[in-house]
Amino acid sequence: MNRPLALLFAVIGTALLVGIAAAISFGNIAAVWLCSIGSVAFIGFGFMLKAKLRRKNESNPPK
């Protein structure tokens, strides 16, 4: 995974976790669940994308 894409995933993942903390502090249970599900899904998508890109790079080594 290249650096800008990794930075994007890190920033968005962190923002979702901060959203969970803010929703907890405001007592909004619906927002807590929404941010939690979004965070798990987004982080999982990042791991899947990283594995896919790694497999693609291993099958096509640089010349």
All heavy atoms as TSV, in Angstrom:
chain	resi	resn	atom	element	x	y	z
A	1	MET	N	N	0.851	-1.164	0.000
A	1	MET	CA	C	0.000	0.000	0.000
A	1	MET	C	C	0.901	1.232	0.000
A	1	MET	O	O	1.819	1.330	0.806
A	1	MET	CB	C	-0.898	-0.037	1.248
A	1	MET	CG	C	-1.915	1.071	1.290
A	1	MET	SD	S	-3.033	1.007	2.701
A	1	MET	CE	C	-3.994	-0.425	2.345
A	2	ASN	N	N	0.629	2.153	-0.909
A	2	ASN	CA	C	1.470	3.345	-0.979
A	2	ASN	C	C	1.164	4.302	0.179
A	2	ASN	O	O	0.150	4.190	0.862
A	2	ASN	CB	C	1.324	4.035	-2.336
A	2	ASN	CG	C	-0.098	4.440	-2.630
A	2	ASN	OD1	O	-0.944	4.471	-1.756
A	2	ASN	ND2	N	-0.367	4.764	-3.881
A	3	ARG	N	N	2.049	5.230	0.407
A	3	ARG	CA	C	1.957	6.091	1.590
A	3	ARG	C	C	0.710	6.972	1.615
A	3	ARG	O	O	0.075	7.086	2.671
A	3	ARG	CB	C	3.207	6.945	1.702
A	3	ARG	CG	C	4.379	6.144	2.181
A	3	ARG	CD	C	5.572	7.013	2.414
A	3	ARG	NE	N	6.700	6.192	2.821
A	3	ARG	CZ	C	7.829	6.674	3.222
A	3	ARG	NH1	N	8.018	7.978	3.254
A	3	ARG	NH2	N	8.797	5.870	3.579
A	4	PRO	N	N	0.332	7.640	0.512
A	4	PRO	CA	C	-0.877	8.481	0.585
A	4	PRO	C	C	-2.141	7.671	0.901
A	4	PRO	O	O	-2.993	8.121	1.666
A	4	PRO	CB	C	-0.962	9.118	-0.799
A	4	PRO	CG	C	0.413	9.068	-1.334
A	4	PRO	CD	C	1.032	7.826	-0.767
A	5	LEU	N	N	-2.238	6.477	0.337
A	5	LEU	CA	C	-3.406	5.641	0.598
A	5	LEU	C	C	-3.409	5.165	2.048
A	5	LEU	O	O	-4.450	5.167	2.714
A	5	LEU	CB	C	-3.431	4.448	-0.359
A	5	LEU	CG	C	-4.677	3.574	-0.327
A	5	LEU	CD1	C	-5.912	4.391	-0.663
A	5	LEU	CD2	C	-4.522	2.422	-1.306
A	6	ALA	N	N	-2.248	4.798	2.567
A	6	ALA	CA	C	-2.147	4.385	3.969
A	6	ALA	C	C	-2.489	5.549	4.903
A	6	ALA	O	O	-3.173	5.357	5.912
A	6	ALA	CB	C	-0.747	3.862	4.261
A	7	LEU	N	N	-2.038	6.743	4.556
A	7	LEU	CA	C	-2.358	7.924	5.359
A	7	LEU	C	C	-3.857	8.196	5.344
A	7	LEU	O	O	-4.457	8.507	6.379
A	7	LEU	CB	C	-1.587	9.142	4.851
A	7	LEU	CG	C	-1.862	10.449	5.578
A	7	LEU	CD1	C	-1.407	10.352	7.034
A	7	LEU	CD2	C	-1.168	11.602	4.874
A	8	LEU	N	N	-4.478	8.055	4.183
A	8	LEU	CA	C	-5.917	8.258	4.073
A	8	LEU	C	C	-6.671	7.276	4.972
A	8	LEU	O	O	-7.573	7.672	5.713
A	8	LEU	CB	C	-6.365	8.093	2.617
A	8	LEU	CG	C	-7.863	8.195	2.382
A	8	LEU	CD1	C	-8.325	9.630	2.568
A	8	LEU	CD2	C	-8.208	7.701	0.991
A	9	PHE	N	N	-6.292	6.006	4.931
A	9	PHE	CA	C	-6.946	5.014	5.769
A	9	PHE	C	C	-6.708	5.307	7.250
A	9	PHE	O	O	-7.620	5.142	8.069
A	9	PHE	CB	C	-6.464	3.608	5.412
A	9	PHE	CG	C	-7.261	2.989	4.306
A	9	PHE	CD1	C	-6.826	3.059	2.998
A	9	PHE	CD2	C	-8.442	2.329	4.564
A	9	PHE	CE1	C	-7.550	2.504	1.977
A	9	PHE	CE2	C	-9.185	1.761	3.550
A	9	PHE	CZ	C	-8.746	1.849	2.252
A	10	ALA	N	N	-5.521	5.741	7.610
A	10	ALA	CA	C	-5.224	6.047	9.008
A	10	ALA	C	C	-6.044	7.237	9.496
A	10	ALA	O	O	-6.597	7.202	10.603
A	10	ALA	CB	C	-3.735	6.328	9.170
A	11	VAL	N	N	-6.141	8.269	8.690
A	11	VAL	CA	C	-6.871	9.472	9.092
A	11	VAL	C	C	-8.367	9.181	9.207
A	11	VAL	O	O	-9.013	9.563	10.198
A	11	VAL	CB	C	-6.602	10.631	8.101
A	11	VAL	CG1	C	-7.544	11.790	8.327
A	11	VAL	CG2	C	-5.160	11.088	8.223
A	12	ILE	N	N	-8.931	8.495	8.225
A	12	ILE	CA	C	-10.366	8.204	8.273
A	12	ILE	C	C	-10.684	7.230	9.399
A	12	ILE	O	O	-11.683	7.389	10.114
A	12	ILE	CB	C	-10.863	7.687	6.909
A	12	ILE	CG1	C	-10.776	8.810	5.871
A	12	ILE	CG2	C	-12.298	7.176	7.008
A	12	ILE	CD1	C	-11.112	8.393	4.466
A	13	GLY	N	N	-9.837	6.217	9.598
A	13	GLY	CA	C	-10.049	5.282	10.702
A	13	GLY	C	C	-9.998	5.983	12.050
A	13	GLY	O	O	-10.826	5.729	12.936
A	14	THR	N	N	-9.048	6.887	12.214
A	14	THR	CA	C	-8.947	7.653	13.455
A	14	THR	C	C	-10.152	8.566	13.642
A	14	THR	O	O	-10.674	8.702	14.753
A	14	THR	CB	C	-7.644	8.473	13.469
A	14	THR	OG1	O	-6.543	7.581	13.294
A	14	THR	CG2	C	-7.488	9.242	14.758
A	15	ALA	N	N	-10.612	9.185	12.567
A	15	ALA	CA	C	-11.785	10.057	12.654
A	15	ALA	C	C	-13.022	9.264	13.077
A	15	ALA	O	O	-13.840	9.763	13.871
A	15	ALA	CB	C	-12.023	10.740	11.313
A	16	LEU	N	N	-13.156	8.053	12.575
A	16	LEU	CA	C	-14.291	7.224	12.989
A	16	LEU	C	C	-14.196	6.852	14.468
A	16	LEU	O	O	-15.209	6.850	15.182
A	16	LEU	CB	C	-14.365	5.971	12.127
A	16	LEU	CG	C	-14.891	6.179	10.701
A	16	LEU	CD1	C	-14.634	4.944	9.855
A	16	LEU	CD2	C	-16.367	6.516	10.729
A	17	LEU	N	N	-12.998	6.567	14.947
A	17	LEU	CA	C	-12.831	6.252	16.367
A	17	LEU	C	C	-13.086	7.481	17.242
A	17	LEU	O	O	-13.663	7.375	18.329
A	17	LEU	CB	C	-11.433	5.680	16.621
A	17	LEU	CG	C	-11.154	4.321	15.964
A	17	LEU	CD1	C	-9.707	3.911	16.201
A	17	LEU	CD2	C	-12.100	3.263	16.480
A	18	VAL	N	N	-12.685	8.653	16.789
A	18	VAL	CA	C	-12.985	9.892	17.512
A	18	VAL	C	C	-14.493	10.138	17.504
A	18	VAL	O	O	-15.065	10.607	18.500
A	18	VAL	CB	C	-12.218	11.085	16.901
A	18	VAL	CG1	C	-12.715	12.411	17.450
A	18	VAL	CG2	C	-10.731	10.932	17.151
A	19	GLY	N	N	-15.152	9.802	16.404
A	19	GLY	CA	C	-16.606	9.919	16.333
A	19	GLY	C	C	-17.296	9.034	17.357
A	19	GLY	O	O	-18.297	9.434	17.958
A	20	ILE	N	N	-16.752	7.838	17.572
A	20	ILE	CA	C	-17.305	6.952	18.602
A	20	ILE	C	C	-17.171	7.607	19.973
A	20	ILE	O	O	-18.119	7.619	20.765
A	20	ILE	CB	C	-16.605	5.581	18.577
A	20	ILE	CG1	C	-16.920	4.834	17.288
A	20	ILE	CG2	C	-17.025	4.741	19.776
A	20	ILE	CD1	C	-16.077	3.587	17.083
A	21	ALA	N	N	-15.987	8.153	20.256
A	21	ALA	CA	C	-15.759	8.801	21.551
A	21	ALA	C	C	-16.689	9.999	21.740
A	21	ALA	O	O	-17.242	10.205	22.828
A	21	ALA	CB	C	-14.308	9.237	21.671
A	22	ALA	N	N	-16.874	10.786	20.698
A	22	ALA	CA	C	-17.759	11.944	20.797
A	22	ALA	C	C	-19.204	11.503	21.009
A	22	ALA	O	O	-19.931	12.098	21.817
A	22	ALA	CB	C	-17.643	12.793	19.534
A	23	ALA	N	N	-19.628	10.471	20.301
A	23	ALA	CA	C	-20.996	9.983	20.453
A	23	ALA	C	C	-21.222	9.439	21.859
A	23	ALA	O	O	-22.303	9.621	22.437
A	23	ALA	CB	C	-21.282	8.910	19.404
A	24	ILE	N	N	-20.218	8.777	22.430
A	24	ILE	CA	C	-20.333	8.289	23.806
A	24	ILE	C	C	-20.465	9.468	24.768
A	24	ILE	O	O	-21.295	9.449	25.686
A	24	ILE	CB	C	-19.133	7.398	24.180
A	24	ILE	CG1	C	-19.207	6.067	23.425
A	24	ILE	CG2	C	-19.089	7.147	25.684
A	24	ILE	CD1	C	-17.965	5.200	23.572
A	25	SER	N	N	-19.656	10.501	24.553
A	25	SER	CA	C	-19.700	11.643	25.467
A	25	SER	C	C	-21.025	12.403	25.377
A	25	SER	O	O	-21.486	12.960	26.367
A	25	SER	CB	C	-18.538	12.593	25.199
A	25	SER	OG	O	-18.708	13.271	23.982
A	26	PHE	N	N	-21.650	12.418	24.200
A	26	PHE	CA	C	-22.946	13.068	24.053
A	26	PHE	C	C	-24.103	12.147	24.436
A	26	PHE	O	O	-25.241	12.588	24.522
A	26	PHE	CB	C	-23.155	13.558	22.617
A	26	PHE	CG	C	-22.265	14.708	22.244
A	26	PHE	CD1	C	-21.503	14.662	21.106
A	26	PHE	CD2	C	-22.192	15.845	23.036
A	26	PHE	CE1	C	-20.671	15.709	20.749
A	26	PHE	CE2	C	-21.379	16.905	22.697
A	26	PHE	CZ	C	-20.619	16.837	21.550
A	27	GLY	N	N	-23.817	10.865	24.608
A	27	GLY	CA	C	-24.851	9.915	24.996
A	27	GLY	C	C	-25.758	9.491	23.862
A	27	GLY	O	O	-26.887	9.071	24.092
A	28	ASN	N	N	-25.274	9.589	22.647
A	28	ASN	CA	C	-26.066	9.221	21.476
A	28	ASN	C	C	-25.744	7.777	21.088
A	28	ASN	O	O	-24.760	7.505	20.392
A	28	ASN	CB	C	-25.756	10.188	20.330
A	28	ASN	CG	C	-26.698	10.027	19.165
A	28	ASN	OD1	O	-27.410	9.045	19.063
A	28	ASN	ND2	N	-26.687	11.018	18.287
A	29	ILE	N	N	-26.585	6.863	21.523
A	29	ILE	CA	C	-26.342	5.437	21.308
A	29	ILE	C	C	-26.382	5.072	19.825
A	29	ILE	O	O	-25.579	4.259	19.354
A	29	ILE	CB	C	-27.370	4.595	22.102
A	29	ILE	CG1	C	-27.284	4.909	23.595
A	29	ILE	CG2	C	-27.167	3.114	21.855
A	29	ILE	CD1	C	-25.943	4.609	24.208
A	30	ALA	N	N	-27.289	5.685	19.081
A	30	ALA	CA	C	-27.392	5.377	17.649
A	30	ALA	C	C	-26.110	5.759	16.916
A	30	ALA	O	O	-25.617	5.011	16.065
A	30	ALA	CB	C	-28.590	6.108	17.045
A	31	ALA	N	N	-25.544	6.907	17.258
A	31	ALA	CA	C	-24.297	7.341	16.620
A	31	ALA	C	C	-23.131	6.449	17.032
A	31	ALA	O	O	-22.230	6.198	16.235
A	31	ALA	CB	C	-24.005	8.798	16.965
A	32	VAL	N	N	-23.156	5.956	18.272
A	32	VAL	CA	C	-22.105	5.035	18.724
A	32	VAL	C	C	-22.139	3.778	17.872
A	32	VAL	O	O	-21.104	3.319	17.375
A	32	VAL	CB	C	-22.272	4.681	20.221
A	32	VAL	CG1	C	-21.329	3.564	20.609
A	32	VAL	CG2	C	-22.030	5.899	21.081
A	33	TRP	N	N	-23.329	3.200	17.691
A	33	TRP	CA	C	-23.453	1.983	16.877
A	33	TRP	C	C	-23.076	2.244	15.426
A	33	TRP	O	O	-22.367	1.442	14.805
A	33	TRP	CB	C	-24.878	1.434	16.950
A	33	TRP	CG	C	-25.126	0.647	18.181
A	33	TRP	CD1	C	-25.825	1.048	19.278
A	33	TRP	CD2	C	-24.637	-0.656	18.460
A	33	TRP	NE1	N	-25.797	0.069	20.224
A	33	TRP	CE2	C	-25.078	-0.994	19.755
A	33	TRP	CE3	C	-23.869	-1.565	17.758
A	33	TRP	CZ2	C	-24.773	-2.214	20.342
A	33	TRP	CZ3	C	-23.572	-2.783	18.358
A	33	TRP	CH2	C	-24.017	-3.097	19.633
A	34	LEU	N	N	-23.525	3.373	14.881
A	34	LEU	CA	C	-23.226	3.686	13.482
A	34	LEU	C	C	-21.727	3.870	13.264
A	34	LEU	O	O	-21.151	3.296	12.329
A	34	LEU	CB	C	-23.983	4.950	13.072
A	34	LEU	CG	C	-23.867	5.359	11.613
A	34	LEU	CD1	C	-24.535	4.323	10.722
A	34	LEU	CD2	C	-24.516	6.713	11.406
A	35	CYS	N	N	-21.079	4.622	14.132
A	35	CYS	CA	C	-19.634	4.831	13.995
A	35	CYS	C	C	-18.860	3.548	14.258
A	35	CYS	O	O	-17.830	3.305	13.625
A	35	CYS	CB	C	-19.166	5.937	14.934
A	35	CYS	SG	S	-19.617	7.595	14.392
A	36	SER	N	N	-19.338	2.727	15.182
A	36	SER	CA	C	-18.655	1.464	15.474
A	36	SER	C	C	-18.704	0.521	14.276
A	36	SER	O	O	-17.684	-0.058	13.885
A	36	SER	CB	C	-19.285	0.786	16.681
A	36	SER	OG	O	-19.136	1.571	17.826
A	37	ILE	N	N	-19.874	0.372	13.699
A	37	ILE	CA	C	-20.018	-0.498	12.527
A	37	ILE	C	C	-19.212	0.059	11.359
A	37	ILE	O	O	-18.519	-0.677	10.651
A	37	ILE	CB	C	-21.502	-0.672	12.166
A	37	ILE	CG1	C	-22.200	-1.474	13.266
A	37	ILE	CG2	C	-21.672	-1.338	10.815
A	37	ILE	CD1	C	-23.707	-1.502	13.161
A	38	GLY	N	N	-19.274	1.373	11.160
A	38	GLY	CA	C	-18.502	1.992	10.093
A	38	GLY	C	C	-17.008	1.834	10.294
A	38	GLY	O	O	-16.259	1.581	9.342
A	39	SER	N	N	-16.563	1.955	11.526
A	39	SER	CA	C	-15.135	1.828	11.836
A	39	SER	C	C	-14.643	0.407	11.571
A	39	SER	O	O	-13.597	0.211	10.938
A	39	SER	CB	C	-14.885	2.218	13.286
A	39	SER	OG	O	-13.540	2.074	13.612
A	40	VAL	N	N	-15.371	-0.572	12.056
A	40	VAL	CA	C	-14.976	-1.972	11.835
A	40	VAL	C	C	-14.980	-2.300	10.346
A	40	VAL	O	O	-14.049	-2.935	9.834
A	40	VAL	CB	C	-15.897	-2.927	12.627
A	40	VAL	CG1	C	-15.689	-4.364	12.211
A	40	VAL	CG2	C	-15.668	-2.765	14.112
A	41	ALA	N	N	-16.004	-1.849	9.636
A	41	ALA	CA	C	-16.089	-2.113	8.199
A	41	ALA	C	C	-14.956	-1.428	7.441
A	41	ALA	O	O	-14.336	-2.027	6.554
A	41	ALA	CB	C	-17.434	-1.655	7.656
A	42	PHE	N	N	-14.666	-0.179	7.781
A	42	PHE	CA	C	-13.628	0.565	7.074
A	42	PHE	C	C	-12.245	-0.013	7.339
A	42	PHE	O	O	-11.442	-0.161	6.409
A	42	PHE	CB	C	-13.671	2.039	7.471
A	42	PHE	CG	C	-12.779	2.907	6.653
A	42	PHE	CD1	C	-13.139	3.266	5.374
A	42	PHE	CD2	C	-11.573	3.349	7.150
A	42	PHE	CE1	C	-12.314	4.059	4.601
A	42	PHE	CE2	C	-10.739	4.133	6.392
A	42	PHE	CZ	C	-11.115	4.492	5.107
A	43	ILE	N	N	-11.963	-0.349	8.597
A	43	ILE	CA	C	-10.665	-0.933	8.921
A	43	ILE	C	C	-10.524	-2.305	8.272
A	43	ILE	O	O	-9.464	-2.647	7.741
A	43	ILE	CB	C	-10.465	-0.978	10.444
A	43	ILE	CG1	C	-10.344	0.454	10.989
A	43	ILE	CG2	C	-9.241	-1.790	10.826
A	43	ILE	CD1	C	-10.385	0.562	12.496
A	44	GLY	N	N	-11.596	-3.093	8.279
A	44	GLY	CA	C	-11.576	-4.401	7.605
A	44	GLY	C	C	-11.345	-4.258	6.117
A	44	GLY	O	O	-10.587	-5.029	5.511
A	45	PHE	N	N	-11.979	-3.261	5.494
A	45	PHE	CA	C	-11.768	-3.011	4.072
A	45	PHE	C	C	-10.316	-2.633	3.801
A	45	PHE	O	O	-9.729	-3.052	2.793
A	45	PHE	CB	C	-12.703	-1.901	3.584
A	45	PHE	CG	C	-12.466	-1.496	2.163
A	45	PHE	CD1	C	-12.788	-2.344	1.121
A	45	PHE	CD2	C	-11.903	-0.265	1.867
A	45	PHE	CE1	C	-12.555	-1.966	-0.196
A	45	PHE	CE2	C	-11.669	0.116	0.567
A	45	PHE	CZ	C	-11.993	-0.740	-0.470
A	46	GLY	N	N	-9.714	-1.881	4.701
A	46	GLY	CA	C	-8.309	-1.503	4.542
A	46	GLY	C	C	-7.393	-2.712	4.581
A	46	GLY	O	O	-6.456	-2.820	3.778
A	47	PHE	N	N	-7.653	-3.639	5.504
A	47	PHE	CA	C	-6.849	-4.863	5.574
A	47	PHE	C	C	-7.042	-5.716	4.320
A	47	PHE	O	O	-6.085	-6.293	3.796
A	47	PHE	CB	C	-7.194	-5.679	6.817
A	47	PHE	CG	C	-6.546	-5.165	8.066
A	47	PHE	CD1	C	-7.311	-4.782	9.143
A	47	PHE	CD2	C	-5.167	-5.068	8.168
A	47	PHE	CE1	C	-6.726	-4.308	10.300
A	47	PHE	CE2	C	-4.569	-4.595	9.321
A	47	PHE	CZ	C	-5.349	-4.217	10.384
A	48	MET	N	N	-8.283	-5.799	3.822
A	48	MET	CA	C	-8.534	-6.579	2.606
A	48	MET	C	C	-7.829	-5.962	1.406
A	48	MET	O	O	-7.233	-6.674	0.593
A	48	MET	CB	C	-10.041	-6.673	2.328
A	48	MET	CG	C	-10.767	-7.568	3.284
A	48	MET	SD	S	-12.554	-7.778	3.025
A	48	MET	CE	C	-12.981	-6.700	1.721
A	49	LEU	N	N	-7.872	-4.647	1.298
A	49	LEU	CA	C	-7.203	-3.964	0.191
A	49	LEU	C	C	-5.693	-4.152	0.270
A	49	LEU	O	O	-5.038	-4.403	-0.743
A	49	LEU	CB	C	-7.553	-2.481	0.203
A	49	LEU	CG	C	-6.947	-1.640	-0.901
A	49	LEU	CD1	C	-7.451	-2.104	-2.267
A	49	LEU	CD2	C	-7.268	-0.178	-0.685
A	50	LYS	N	N	-5.136	-4.073	1.475
A	50	LYS	CA	C	-3.698	-4.259	1.652
A	50	LYS	C	C	-3.278	-5.665	1.233
A	50	LYS	O	O	-2.267	-5.843	0.539
A	50	LYS	CB	C	-3.324	-4.010	3.109
A	50	LYS	CG	C	-1.851	-4.125	3.391
A	50	LYS	CD	C	-1.560	-3.826	4.854
A	50	LYS	CE	C	-0.091	-4.015	5.146
A	50	LYS	NZ	N	0.214	-3.745	6.552
A	51	ALA	N	N	-4.042	-6.679	1.623
A	51	ALA	CA	C	-3.726	-8.056	1.244
A	51	ALA	C	C	-3.840	-8.251	-0.266
A	51	ALA	O	O	-3.005	-8.921	-0.880
A	51	ALA	CB	C	-4.654	-9.027	1.970
A	52	LYS	N	N	-4.855	-7.654	-0.870
A	52	LYS	CA	C	-5.039	-7.769	-2.315
A	52	LYS	C	C	-3.872	-7.120	-3.062
A	52	LYS	O	O	-3.340	-7.695	-4.019
A	52	LYS	CB	C	-6.356	-7.115	-2.726
A	52	LYS	CG	C	-6.667	-7.230	-4.182
A	52	LYS	CD	C	-8.007	-6.588	-4.498
A	52	LYS	CE	C	-8.305	-6.651	-5.977
A	52	LYS	NZ	N	-9.582	-6.014	-6.307
A	53	LEU	N	N	-3.462	-5.943	-2.618
A	53	LEU	CA	C	-2.343	-5.260	-3.274
A	53	LEU	C	C	-1.041	-6.026	-3.072
A	53	LEU	O	O	-0.202	-6.076	-3.966
A	53	LEU	CB	C	-2.214	-3.835	-2.748
A	53	LEU	CG	C	-3.322	-2.872	-3.155
A	53	LEU	CD1	C	-3.161	-1.539	-2.440
A	53	LEU	CD2	C	-3.353	-2.678	-4.657
A	54	ARG	N	N	-0.867	-6.641	-1.892
A	54	ARG	CA	C	0.341	-7.420	-1.629
A	54	ARG	C	C	0.387	-8.635	-2.551
A	54	ARG	O	O	1.430	-8.949	-3.122
A	54	ARG	CB	C	0.395	-7.866	-0.177
A	54	ARG	CG	C	1.697	-8.574	0.157
A	54	ARG	CD	C	1.759	-9.104	1.574
A	54	ARG	NE	N	1.270	-8.152	2.560
A	54	ARG	CZ	C	0.411	-8.469	3.525
A	54	ARG	NH1	N	-0.061	-9.677	3.627
A	54	ARG	NH2	N	0.020	-7.552	4.393
A	55	ARG	N	N	-0.755	-9.336	-2.702
A	55	ARG	CA	C	-0.780	-10.498	-3.602
A	55	ARG	C	C	-0.518	-10.090	-5.051
A	55	ARG	O	O	0.162	-10.794	-5.787
A	55	ARG	CB	C	-2.127	-11.217	-3.502
A	55	ARG	CG	C	-2.184	-12.179	-2.343
A	55	ARG	CD	C	-3.465	-12.963	-2.341
A	55	ARG	NE	N	-4.345	-12.304	-1.375
A	55	ARG	CZ	C	-5.573	-11.881	-1.601
A	55	ARG	NH1	N	-6.120	-12.064	-2.767
A	55	ARG	NH2	N	-6.282	-11.279	-0.678
A	56	LYS	N	N	-1.044	-8.950	-5.444
A	56	LYS	CA	C	-0.835	-8.462	-6.810
A	56	LYS	C	C	0.644	-8.136	-7.041
A	56	LYS	O	O	1.196	-8.462	-8.090
A	56	LYS	CB	C	-1.683	-7.219	-7.053
A	56	LYS	CG	C	-1.574	-6.669	-8.446
A	56	LYS	CD	C	-2.448	-5.447	-8.605
A	56	LYS	CE	C	-2.257	-4.828	-9.971
A	56	LYS	NZ	N	-3.049	-3.594	-10.119
A	57	ASN	N	N	1.287	-7.521	-6.064
A	57	ASN	CA	C	2.709	-7.173	-6.197
A	57	ASN	C	C	3.601	-8.409	-6.177
A	57	ASN	O	O	4.652	-8.430	-6.807
A	57	ASN	CB	C	3.134	-6.200	-5.102
A	57	ASN	CG	C	2.600	-4.808	-5.350
A	57	ASN	OD1	O	2.262	-4.452	-6.467
A	57	ASN	ND2	N	2.507	-4.048	-4.288
A	58	GLU	N	N	3.209	-9.436	-5.443
A	58	GLU	CA	C	4.014	-10.663	-5.399
A	58	GLU	C	C	3.918	-11.440	-6.706
A	58	GLU	O	O	4.872	-12.095	-7.105
A	58	GLU	CB	C	3.568	-11.550	-4.233
A	58	GLU	CG	C	3.987	-11.024	-2.893
A	58	GLU	CD	C	3.435	-11.836	-1.750
A	58	GLU	OE1	O	2.713	-12.828	-2.008
A	58	GLU	OE2	O	3.724	-11.502	-0.600
A	59	SER	N	N	2.779	-11.367	-7.385
A	59	SER	CA	C	2.624	-12.107	-8.637
A	59	SER	C	C	3.299	-11.390	-9.812
A	59	SER	O	O	3.610	-12.005	-10.812
A	59	SER	CB	C	1.145	-12.334	-8.953
A	59	SER	OG	O	0.504	-11.100	-9.205
A	60	ASN	N	N	3.509	-10.082	-9.690
A	60	ASN	CA	C	4.166	-9.308	-10.735
A	60	ASN	C	C	5.401	-8.617	-10.161
A	60	ASN	O	O	5.392	-7.440	-9.852
A	60	ASN	CB	C	3.226	-8.213	-11.289
A	60	ASN	CG	C	2.051	-8.804	-12.010
A	60	ASN	OD1	O	2.155	-9.867	-12.605
A	60	ASN	ND2	N	0.927	-8.114	-11.971
A	61	PRO	N	N	6.504	-9.358	-9.986
A	61	PRO	CA	C	7.710	-8.736	-9.415
A	61	PRO	C	C	8.303	-7.702	-10.371
A	61	PRO	O	O	8.165	-7.825	-11.592
A	61	PRO	CB	C	8.657	-9.903	-9.225
A	61	PRO	CG	C	8.186	-10.955	-10.154
A	61	PRO	CD	C	6.710	-10.749	-10.333
A	62	PRO	N	N	8.925	-6.652	-9.820
A	62	PRO	CA	C	9.535	-5.636	-10.692
A	62	PRO	C	C	10.705	-6.224	-11.464
A	62	PRO	O	O	11.414	-7.094	-10.988
A	62	PRO	CB	C	9.990	-4.552	-9.722
A	62	PRO	CG	C	10.033	-5.197	-8.394
A	62	PRO	CD	C	9.080	-6.353	-8.421
A	63	LYS	N	N	10.917	-5.700	-12.675
A	63	LYS	CA	C	11.986	-6.203	-13.550
A	63	LYS	C	C	13.218	-5.363	-13.425
A	63	LYS	O	O	13.261	-4.245	-13.138
A	63	LYS	CB	C	11.520	-6.237	-14.988
A	63	LYS	CG	C	10.409	-7.237	-15.194
A	63	LYS	CD	C	9.962	-7.257	-16.630
A	63	LYS	CE	C	8.851	-8.278	-16.795
A	63	LYS	NZ	N	8.382	-8.366	-18.131
